[in-house]
Amino acid sequence: MRPILFTTLALALVFLSRPALADGIAASGAKLELLAHDFKFTEGPATDADGNVYFTDQPNDRIMKWGVDGKLSVFMQPCGRSNGLCFDHKGNLLACADEKNELWSISIPDKKVTVLVKDYHGKLLNGPNDVWETQGGGIYFTDPYYKRDYWKRGPKEQDIEAVYYLSPDRKKLTRVIDDLKQPNGIIGAADGKTLYVADIGANKSYSYTVNPDGSLTDKKLFCNLGSDGMTIDDEGNLYLTGHGVTVFDKTGKQIDKIEIKEPWTANICFAGKDRQTLFITASQGVYALRTRTKGVGSQ
């Protein structure tokens, strides 16, 4: 997540029609829709088993819910300044709780919070940012450093900005990537064998082979573009965010660009009962685009 822009809060449900995207991932005749606006800064969308989307309005310290019925509601406030979100295989909402630099599990619907990670080797994390769970229940999350004005802590305690792996039993935390400048967006392939990580600080994204023990090998440059958030579809296309949404096929070739008229496009997921609607969080707004492809796995 980029530094946060503060504006007056209001809720508005409106629709914005734009020309259909040609020769890309949009469904035939589909247009980008503005679903709601006037948040302070939207982030971290994640889709539950029914297709509802949960996303964060971090400056307002709340998690919002966009239902498959088109209704917008507040799911949880306060929410530990949650940023990136992901649903685990049990239906719990994993949250990068930035207020105290923790990783949470939030049960649905009672909102009970379990702190999964609060430090690494006794030192505060920089600020968990984005998260993805494997089919086996292991959790990867990025930990870049973005200084917040609401922190009640001392100086940066971790020596690097890294990527971590939490074992399926939630007992062992391992630093698995330590050579990136500023890791941010993260997502895994449908088969769970490949992990994609964006180094937003170096403006590059990489792929890794996921090993059974959670370790990562075979680092490869995927594309010369960093990303705030990521998602993936059933064709293996990778969606990167920042200045709009840039789509790459599984070979790393750019195949589409979705322009979003907002200062920053933070994150993205596939939503709806059929996972065929791209849900985009971008600065003060949230957007949707019907696609010809479908989302897969944890989004």
N, C-alpha and C positions, 0 to 999 in steps of 0.2 A: 504494500500500500504506500502511496505517495504521501507527502505532507498534506495535512487536511485543510481544506478551505471551509471556513465558517460562514454561513449565511442564515437568514431568517427561516425558521422551520414552518412549513405548511404542507398539507397533503392535497394533491390534485390528481384526479384520474382523468386523463385526456388521451387522445389518440393522434398520432402524427403520421401522415402518409408520405412516403417518399418513393421515388421510382424503383421498380423491381430490379433486383440484381440479376445480371445476365451471366450465364456460363459459370456459375459458382455453386455455392452450397444451398442457396435459397430454393424453396419449393417454387414451382411454376406460378408466377403471378404474385408471389409473396412480397409484402412490403414491411419495412421496419416500423414497429409501433412503439410509441412512448406510452408506457402503462401508468407511470406515476412520476411526479416530479417534486421539487422543492424539499428534498432531504438535505442534510448537510454534506454527507459523503457516503455513498453506497459501496458495499464490498461483500465479498465472501459468499456468493449464492451456493446453495446446496439443495438437492431435490430428494424428498422422501419417497417411500415406496408407492405412494398414491399419486405422485407427480406434483405435489405442492412444493413451492420454493421458499426456503428460509434464507434471508440475507441480512446483512448488518448495516445499520446507520450509525457508524462508530462514534462520531462526535456527540451524538445523542444517547450513546450507551444503551442501544437497544437492538434486539433481533426482530425483524419484521417477517411476516408470512404472507406470501401471495398464493392464494388458493386456486385450485383448478376451476373453481366457480367464479374466478375473476375478482374475488374480494380481498382487500388488503387489511391486515390487522397487526397489532403489536403482539408478538409471541412472548417476549421477555424483556423487562427493563427494571433495574439495570442488568447488565449481562457481562460484567467484567471487561468492558471495552472490547468485546469480541471482534475479531477481524475475519480471517478465513474460516470457513465451515466445511464439514463433510459428514455425511451419515455413515455410521458403521454398519456391519452386517446384522447387528441386533436392533437397529432402528434408533440408536442413540445419536445425538448430535454432537460431533466432535467440534470443539471451538478453540481457536487460538485466542486465548484471553489475555489481551495485551496490557491490561491495567497492572497486573502483578507478574507479567511475563510467564504465564502458565499455559498448559494445555489442559482443557476441560473435556469431560463427557457430561452432556446434559440429557437426562432421560425425558422422553416424550410420553404423555403430555404433562407430567407433574413438575417438570422443570427442576428436578433434583440435580445438583451439581456434584460431580466427583472430580477432584483434581488428580489428573493422571501424571503430570510432570510439573514440578515447581522449581527445579534447578538441574544443573549438570555438574557433577563432582563438587557439590556444595556451593556453587556459585550461580547467581541469577542468570537466566538466559537473557539474550538481547531483547527478544520479543517475538515469540512464535507468530508466523505470518500466514502460511498456507499449509494445508494438510491433506493427506490422501491415505486411505486404508487399503491394504492388500486383501486378496480373497481369503488368505489365511488368518487375517486379523491383526497383522503387524501394521504399525502406523509410521509413515514418514512425514516429517514436517520441516519447513525451512525456518531459519532463525536469523534474519537480517537485523540490523540496528537502525531504527528510526526514533530519534529522541522525541519523547512526548512531553507536553507541558503539564500533563496531569500525573506524571510519575512522581512517586515519593520514594526515591531511591538515590543511591550514590552513582558514581561513574560506571561506565561499561565494565562488566566483570569478565566476560568471555574474551579470550585472546583473538578469536576469529569469528566470522559470520559463517555458520555451517548449516549442514543438513543432518538431521537425527533420525534414528530408527528406534521405535519403542516395540519391544517384543509382544507377541500375542497375549501372553499372560500379564502384560502391563507391569512387569517387574524389572526389566533390564533396558536401560537407555544407552544407545551407542551412537557416537558421532561417525557418520558414514561418508560424508563429503566435507573436506576441509581445505579445498584449493580454489574455491570460487571467491569472487570479490564481494558480491552481495546477492545471495540466492533468494528467490522470491516465489514465483509461480511453480507449482508442482502438480503432476498428474501421472497416472500409470496407464499402460495399455490394457485392453480388455482381458487379455490372457494373463495379466499380472507379471509377465516376464520382462517387461521393459518399463523403466521409470524415466520420465522427462522432467528436467529441472531447468528453470530459467535463471541465468545470472544477469539480473537487471543492471547491476553495476558495470558489467563488462559488455552489455548489450549482445549477449549470446545465449543460446539454449543448447542443452546437451541431452543425450540419451545414455542410459546405463542398463546393463543386464542385472536383473534382480536375482540373487542367489537364494536358495532355500533357507539359509540362516539370516537373511535380511541384508547381508553385505552386498555391495555393489561393485561390479567390475565392467571392463570393456567400455570405458567412457569414450563417447564420440560426439563431435560437434554436429548438432542437428541443423541449426540455422544461425545466421548472423543477425539475430534479433533477440533482445531480451523480452521479458514479459512480467506483468504484475500478477495475473491469474492465468489459468490454463484449463482447457477441457479437450475431450477427444471424442470422435464419433465412430460409428460402426464400420467405416472404411479405413480407419486408422489416420484420418486427417486430424491435425493438431491445431488448436485455436489459441492464439496468443493475443494478449490485450496490452493496451497502452494508449497509443494514438489510434483509436478505433480498434477493430478486430482484424487481425491478419491470419489467414488460414493457409496451412502448409499440408501437402500430402505426406504420406509416410516416408517418402524419400527425402523430404526437406525442401521440396519445390513449392514456391508460393502459388496458390491456385485461386485465391480470392482476397478481397479487402472490403470490409464493411465499415463505412464511414459513420462515425457517431459525432454529432455536433455538441460535444461536451468537452471541457478542458482535459479530462482524463477518463479513460475507460479502464476500470479497475479489475473486473473479474467476470466470469462467464460460466454457465452450466447449461445442460439440456434439461428441459422441464416438460410438464404435461403428462397425462396418463400414458401416452405413447412415446415419450422422450423425443419428440420431434419438433420441439419449439426451443429455440436458442434464447436463453434468458440472460440479459446483459446488465451489469451494474456499472453505471458511468456517472461519476461525480454526483450531481444532484438528482439524477433520474435513474429509472430502470426501464429497460426496453425488451421487446420480444420480436423474434423473427422466425416464421415457419420455415423449416428446412426440408430438403429432400433426404437427408441423412438422419440417423438417430444416435442419441447418446448411449453410452455403454458403461457398465460398472459404476463405481462410486463417482458421483459428480459433485 
